[in-house]
Amino acid sequence: MTIRQRRYPKEEIARRGQQLYESGIRQQIEVGNEGKIVAIDIETGAFEVAENVVPATNRLFEQYPDAQPWVIRIGYRAVDHFGARSLKQNQ
């Protein structure tokens, strides 16, 4: 079993992941995938789309065993939420 460790602070992972998503990945995957999860390797820019976090990150790790993944729900501000408030992005 592989033990994976984060090589960057959480803030750096989030900054890089968001930048990669906004700079090109979003335009490639947004249409028809709203609500799905995208896992992005912040080092290579590779990504995988799936219905849930685990399948998306597992597929990313299959291709890039040392990936540093960041995940986001397509069309939403966060992956998960608690409470009744919507996390859907304002258009």
NUMAR-681645 format. One record per residue: x, y, z of N, C-alpha, C, O, CB in turn; residue in one letter; residue number from 0; chain. Coordinates in pm, 1 decimal. Each point is the difference from the previous one (the first is absolute). Glycine has a CB too. Layout:
ATOM        nX        nY        nZ       caX       caY       caZ        cX        cY        cZ        oX        oY        oZ       cbX       cbY       cbZ  type  seq  mol
ATOM         X         Y         Z         X         Y         Z         X         Y         Z         X         Y         Z         X         Y         Z     A  NUM    A
...
***
This chain:
ATOM        nX        nY        nZ       caX       caY       caZ        cX        cY        cZ        oX        oY        oZ       cbX       cbY       cbZ  type  seq  mol
ATOM      84.0    -118.2       0.0     -84.0     118.2       0.0      88.4     124.5       0.0      93.7      10.8      79.2    -277.6    -135.5      42.6     M    0    A
ATOM     153.6     216.8    -210.0      76.4     123.4     -12.4     -46.6     101.8     102.9    -119.7      22.8      17.5     153.7     -67.2    -261.9     T    1    A
ATOM      62.2     104.7     311.4     -30.8     107.5      94.1      29.1     131.2     -71.1     114.0      27.5     -37.5     -59.9    -171.8     242.4     I    2    A
ATOM    -157.6     224.7    -223.1      15.4     127.4     -69.6       6.2     112.5     102.1     -73.4       1.4      98.9     -48.9     -90.7    -301.4     R    3    A
ATOM     211.8     183.2     175.7      12.1     113.8      89.7      -9.0     129.4     -78.8      48.0      10.9    -112.9      92.7    -146.5     270.2     Q    4    A
ATOM    -202.7     231.1     -94.7     -11.3     133.1     -60.3     136.6      66.0       1.1      70.1      -2.2     101.1    -311.0      23.9     -26.8     R    5    A
ATOM     278.5      37.3    -187.7     128.8      68.3     -11.4     -13.6     152.4       3.1      99.7      72.0      -5.0     -16.8    -266.7    -126.0     R    6    A
ATOM    -204.9     242.2     139.0     -25.0     143.9      -0.7     -98.6      34.2     111.4     -80.0     -84.7      39.9     124.2      97.2    -289.7     Y    7    A
ATOM     -39.3     110.2     299.8    -102.9      42.6      96.8    -137.1      -0.4     -66.8     -10.6      16.8    -121.5     179.7     125.3     245.2     P    8    A
ATOM    -273.6    -161.3     -44.1    -136.9      -3.3     -52.6     -33.3     124.9     -81.6     -67.1      -9.2    -102.8       0.6    -130.2     299.0     K    9    A
ATOM     112.0     253.0    -152.1     -29.1     124.6     -69.5      61.6       1.7    -139.1     -61.3      49.0     -94.9      50.1      67.8     314.7     E   10    A
ATOM     132.4    -170.2    -232.2      68.3      -6.0    -129.8     -70.4     -97.6     -93.9     -14.0      27.6    -119.1     231.8      28.6     231.3     E   11    A
ATOM    -261.7    -168.8     -59.7     -74.1     -96.9     -80.7    -128.4      64.7     -52.4     -32.6     -12.8    -118.0     128.4    -179.7     253.3     I   12    A
ATOM    -167.5     261.0     -48.4    -125.3      65.6     -40.7      25.7     108.8    -103.0     -73.5      10.6     -98.2     -23.6     -59.8     323.0     A   13    A
ATOM     199.4     129.6    -204.2      31.4     108.7     -93.5      34.1     -55.9    -137.8     -53.7      45.3    -101.1     136.6      95.9     292.2     R   14    A
ATOM       6.5    -239.4    -194.6      39.4     -59.1    -128.4    -116.3     -71.4     -67.8     -20.2      13.8    -120.7     251.7     -40.0     208.8     R   15    A
ATOM    -308.1     -50.2     -10.0    -112.8     -72.3     -56.4    -102.9      93.2     -60.1     -47.8     -23.4    -111.0      86.2    -155.7     276.1     G   16    A
ATOM     -73.0     284.3     -93.5     -97.6      97.1     -50.0      52.3      68.8    -125.5     -75.7      21.9     -94.5      -9.2      13.9     328.2     Q   17    A
ATOM     212.7      -1.9    -235.4      58.7      66.3    -116.6      -5.2     -91.4    -122.0     -36.6      44.6    -108.7     187.2      88.6     259.6     Q   18    A
ATOM    -114.7    -260.1    -134.6      -5.8     -95.2    -111.1    -143.5     -18.2     -48.6     -25.1      -3.7    -120.4     227.7    -113.6     211.1     L   19    A
ATOM    -296.0     105.9       2.1    -140.5     -18.4     -35.1     -51.4     118.8     -81.3     -61.4     -18.2    -105.2      27.7    -119.2     313.2     Y   20    A
ATOM      58.4     257.2    -159.8     -51.4     120.4     -65.6      71.5      30.5    -131.2     -60.5      58.3     -90.1       1.5      29.6     314.2     E   21    A
ATOM     186.3    -125.8    -237.3      76.8      37.0    -118.6     -21.8     -91.5    -120.0      51.9      29.0    -107.8     114.4      64.1     261.6     S   22    A
ATOM    -239.8    -200.3    -139.7     -20.3     -83.3    -117.6     -82.1    -124.8      20.5     -74.0     -40.2     -89.8     284.5     126.6      16.5     G   23    A
ATOM    -199.6    -149.1     189.1     -72.2    -125.0      23.4    -149.9      24.7       1.8     -76.8     -77.7     -56.8     271.5     -11.6     187.0     I   24    A
ATOM    -235.7     194.9     -66.6    -143.0      30.9      12.4     -68.7       3.9    -136.6    -107.5     -57.7     -16.7     157.1     188.2     225.0     R   25    A
ATOM      11.2     -63.1    -305.7     -59.3      12.2    -132.5     -10.7    -135.2     -70.2     -89.7     -19.8     -81.9     181.9     251.1      67.3     Q   26    A
ATOM      -2.8    -323.6      45.3      -0.3    -131.6     -62.1    -109.1     -91.5      55.1     -51.7     -85.1     -72.4     294.9     111.7      35.7     Q   27    A
ATOM    -278.5      -9.9     164.1     -84.6    -101.0      64.4    -133.5      49.1      53.4     -85.9     -82.0      32.4     293.4     -27.3      24.8     I   28    A
ATOM    -227.7     238.1     -47.0    -117.7      52.1      70.0    -132.6     -40.8     -65.1     -92.8     -40.1      70.1     233.4     231.3       1.7     E   29    A
ATOM    -150.4    -181.8    -201.4    -125.8     -30.3     -69.0     -30.4    -149.4      11.5      79.4     -84.5     -41.3     -41.9     276.9    -119.7     V   30    A
ATOM    -153.5    -222.7     217.5     -44.3    -138.4      12.0      52.0     -75.3     120.5     -33.6    -117.0      18.3      20.4     119.6    -258.5     G   31    A
ATOM      94.2      61.2     323.0      57.5     -67.8     116.7     -32.6      69.5     131.8      64.3     -28.5     101.0     117.7     -50.8    -248.1     N   32    A
ATOM    -279.6     169.4     148.9     -32.1      72.2     122.5     -32.9     -96.3     113.5     -77.9     -93.9     -16.6      -6.2     285.6    -120.4     E   33    A
ATOM     144.6    -166.6     251.6     -22.4     -82.4     118.2      99.8    -113.1      15.5       9.2     -60.0     107.1    -246.2     116.8    -126.5     G   34    A
ATOM     311.7     -87.0     -85.7     101.9    -104.7       9.9     126.2      57.0      64.2      13.1     121.1      17.9    -107.3    -237.6    -222.1     K   35    A
ATOM     185.4      28.0     237.9     125.7      37.2      64.7     112.5      -3.1    -102.0       7.2     -91.1     -82.5     -88.1      -0.2     303.1     I   36    A
ATOM     168.3     190.5    -215.1     123.1      -3.7     -78.8     116.8      -0.7      97.8       8.6      84.4      89.2    -116.1      38.4    -286.8     V   37    A
ATOM     198.1    -220.4     179.3     123.5      -8.2      78.6     112.9      46.2     -89.9      17.1     -52.5    -110.0    -103.9    -139.8     254.6     A   38    A
ATOM     164.0     289.8     -99.2     106.9      60.6     -79.1     132.5     -21.4      70.6      12.3      28.8     119.1    -170.9     143.5    -212.7     I   39    A
ATOM     258.5    -222.9      21.0     136.1      -9.3      53.7      62.9     137.7     -15.3      18.3      47.2    -112.2       4.4    -296.4      53.7     D   40    A
ATOM      10.5     313.9     168.6      49.9     137.2      -5.8     140.3       8.8     -58.3      44.9     109.6     -33.4    -186.3     -57.4     229.5     I   41    A
ATOM     210.8    -162.2    -209.3     135.1       2.2     -57.6      -0.7     -18.5    -151.2      77.4      65.1     -70.2       8.5    -154.5     285.0     E   42    A
ATOM    -171.6       1.9    -266.0      -0.3     -29.5    -143.2    -114.7      66.5     -74.7       8.3      17.7    -121.6     100.0    -232.5     175.3     T   43    A
ATOM    -214.9     251.7      15.9    -118.9      54.0     -64.6     -93.2    -108.0     -51.7    -104.0      30.8     -58.2     237.1     167.0      -3.0     G   44    A
ATOM     -97.2    -325.2      81.6     -86.9    -110.9     -40.7    -124.1       1.2      87.6       4.7      44.0     114.9     193.4    -182.7    -192.2     A   45    A
ATOM    -311.2      89.3      21.8    -122.9      -1.8      77.5     -86.2    -118.5     -39.2      14.3     -57.6    -107.8      -5.2     306.1     128.4     F   46    A
ATOM     -99.9    -283.2      71.2     -98.0    -106.5     -20.5    -134.5      47.9      51.5      -7.1      68.5     102.0     184.8    -248.3     -82.2     E   47    A
ATOM    -284.0     144.1     -89.6    -136.5      36.3      38.5     -74.4    -126.6      37.7       9.7    -101.0     -69.8      -9.1     303.5     -82.8     V   48    A
ATOM     -75.2    -198.1     263.1     -80.1    -114.4      43.6    -117.7      51.7      82.7      -9.2     119.0      30.2     213.3    -272.4     -30.1     A   49    A
ATOM    -293.4      61.5      35.4    -116.9      36.5      80.0      36.2      34.3     143.9     -68.9      79.6      63.8     -67.8    -226.7    -209.0     E   50    A
ATOM     245.4      87.3     197.3      40.2      18.9     139.4     150.6      21.5      10.3      73.9     -22.2     -95.9    -266.7    -120.0     170.8     N   51    A
ATOM     237.2     185.8      43.1     140.7      31.4      22.9      89.8    -123.0     -14.7     102.9       7.0     -67.2    -175.0     176.3     220.2     V   52    A
ATOM      35.2    -294.3     -91.9      88.0    -117.2       1.5      29.0     -53.1    -140.8     116.7     -21.0     -33.2    -208.0     -36.2     258.3     V   53    A
ATOM     -10.2      34.9    -308.9      32.5     -47.5    -135.1      84.8      99.1     -80.1      88.9     -40.9     -74.8    -301.5     -87.2      79.2     P   54    A
ATOM     185.9     257.7      10.7      77.2     100.3     -73.8     146.3      -1.0      43.3      89.4      -0.3     -84.6    -295.9     141.2      62.1     A   55    A
ATOM     231.6    -141.3     152.9     138.8       0.0      46.8      68.7    -134.2     -26.4     118.9      -2.9     -31.7    -182.6     169.5     207.6     T   56    A
ATOM      -9.0    -276.9    -163.4      60.8    -130.7     -28.5      46.4      -8.8    -144.6     109.3     -49.8     -27.1    -254.9     -54.5     201.5     N   57    A
ATOM      63.6     152.3    -267.6      40.2      -2.1    -141.6     119.9      90.8     -23.9      87.3     -32.4     -80.5    -324.3     -15.4      14.2     R   58    A
ATOM     241.8     160.5     135.2     114.9      89.8     -11.9     125.9     -68.9      52.6     105.8       8.6     -62.2    -257.2     192.6      86.5     L   59    A
ATOM     140.5    -269.8      90.5     114.8     -70.9      56.2      44.1    -117.8     -86.5     117.9     -35.3       0.0    -194.9     104.2     225.8     F   60    A
ATOM     -15.8    -130.5    -299.5      38.4    -108.4     -90.8      94.9      50.8    -107.8      95.2     -68.9     -36.8    -314.5     -44.9      79.8     E   61    A
ATOM     193.9     233.5     -93.2      84.5      58.7    -103.8     123.7      68.6      57.1     107.3      -4.3     -60.2    -311.0      34.9     -78.1     Q   62    A
ATOM     188.6      31.8     253.5     107.0      77.8      62.9       8.8     -37.9     147.4     -60.3      66.7      84.1      26.9     124.6    -247.9     Y   63    A
ATOM     107.1    -296.8     196.4       4.9     -49.5     138.6      45.8     104.1     102.7     -36.4      -9.5     117.2      82.3    -213.0    -212.8     P   64    A
ATOM      32.9     321.1      53.7      47.9     102.6      92.4     -80.1     130.0      -9.9      47.2     105.1      43.4     179.2    -206.7     -59.8     D   65    A
ATOM    -345.9      95.3     -39.8     -82.2     119.7     -19.1     -26.3      71.4     132.6      -5.4     -61.0     106.8    -101.3     -47.4    -306.2     A   66    A
ATOM      90.9     237.8     187.7     -40.1      85.3     111.3    -138.3      54.1     -35.7     -10.3     108.4     -57.4     253.4     -45.3     119.6     Q   67    A
ATOM    -350.6    -137.4     -28.9    -133.1      34.8     -50.5     -69.3     112.3      76.2      17.8      18.5     120.4     -35.2    -251.2    -193.5     P   68    A
ATOM     -61.2     305.4      -2.2     -92.7      99.6      51.4    -132.3     -29.8     -66.5      -2.4     -29.3    -119.5     183.1     207.3     158.2     W   69    A
ATOM    -291.8    -171.8      34.5    -130.2     -34.8     -56.9     -99.8     113.8      16.1       6.5      79.3      94.0      38.8    -319.7     -44.3     V   70    A
ATOM    -137.9     245.5    -145.2    -108.7      97.1       5.0    -121.8     -62.5     -67.2      12.8     -82.6     -90.3     149.4     280.3      88.1     I   71    A
ATOM    -279.8    -157.1      47.3    -125.0     -43.4     -63.0     -30.6     100.4    -110.9      -6.9     120.3      24.9     -81.9    -230.0     191.0     R   72    A
ATOM      70.7      60.9    -336.4     -20.3      84.2    -117.5    -130.4      79.3      13.9    -107.5     -57.0      18.7     235.7    -108.2    -161.5     I   73    A
ATOM    -115.7     297.9     133.0    -115.5      88.3      10.2     -33.6      42.8     141.4     -99.3      69.6      20.7      15.2    -178.6    -221.3     G   74    A
ATOM     164.0      69.3     298.7     -25.4      31.7     140.8     125.3      61.1      62.5     110.6     -13.9     -52.2    -279.4    -174.3      68.0     Y   75    A
ATOM     148.9     256.5      98.0     111.7      63.8      69.3      78.9     -96.1      86.1     114.5      28.6      34.8    -243.4     179.9     -36.2     R   76    A
ATOM      70.5    -322.1      36.7      66.9     -95.6      88.2     -41.3    -141.4     -37.8     -98.6     -19.7     -71.0     106.2     189.8     257.5     A   77    A
ATOM      67.6    -267.7    -139.3     -29.8    -139.7     -28.7    -121.8     -45.0      78.4     -91.1     -59.7     -57.4     333.2      15.8      11.7     V   78    A
ATOM    -246.1      70.7     174.4    -109.9     -40.1      87.7     -44.6     119.5      82.9      69.7     101.0       8.9      17.1    -338.2       0.2     D   79    A
ATOM    -205.4     223.6      51.9     -47.5     106.0      88.7     -87.8     -58.4     109.6     -50.7    -111.7     -10.9      61.1     276.9    -178.0     H   80    A
ATOM     -26.8     -87.9     293.4     -89.0     -34.2     110.5    -105.3     108.7       8.2      31.3     117.8     -17.1     152.0    -241.1     144.5     F   81    A
ATOM    -305.0      86.5    -102.0    -105.1      98.9      13.0     -79.1      18.9    -127.6      21.9     -70.0     -98.9     115.1     181.3     268.8     G   82    A
ATOM    -229.2     -16.4    -167.2     -94.4      17.0    -108.6      44.1      99.0    -106.3     -62.3       6.8    -106.0    -111.4     -63.4     266.9     A   83    A
ATOM     277.3     132.4    -136.7      42.3     102.1     -95.1      63.5     -63.2    -123.4      80.1     -92.8      11.8     -45.3     252.9     177.7     R   84    A
ATOM     -69.5    -111.3    -305.7      52.1     -53.4    -125.5     143.6      44.3     -22.2      37.3     112.8      32.4    -268.2    -113.1    -127.7     S   85    A
ATOM     310.7     -89.5      40.0     137.8      33.5     -34.9      15.4      20.3    -149.7     111.8      12.1     -50.1     -32.1    -141.3     247.6     L   86    A
ATOM    -189.6     132.8    -268.2       4.3      20.1    -144.0      58.3     137.9     -28.7     -34.0      97.6      66.9    -165.7    -250.4    -101.1     K   87    A
ATOM     286.6     160.3     -64.6      61.0     128.1     -33.6    -102.8      93.2     -57.9     -87.6     -41.7     -75.8     305.6     -69.8      36.2     Q   88    A
ATOM    -207.5     239.2      75.6     -88.5     101.5     -55.9      38.6      24.8    -144.2     118.4      12.2     -31.6    -150.8      94.3     257.6     N   89    A
ATOM     -63.4     -99.1    -311.4      27.6      21.0    -144.3      10.8     145.6     -31.7      22.8      36.5    -115.4    -142.3    -245.0      60.3     Q   90    A
***
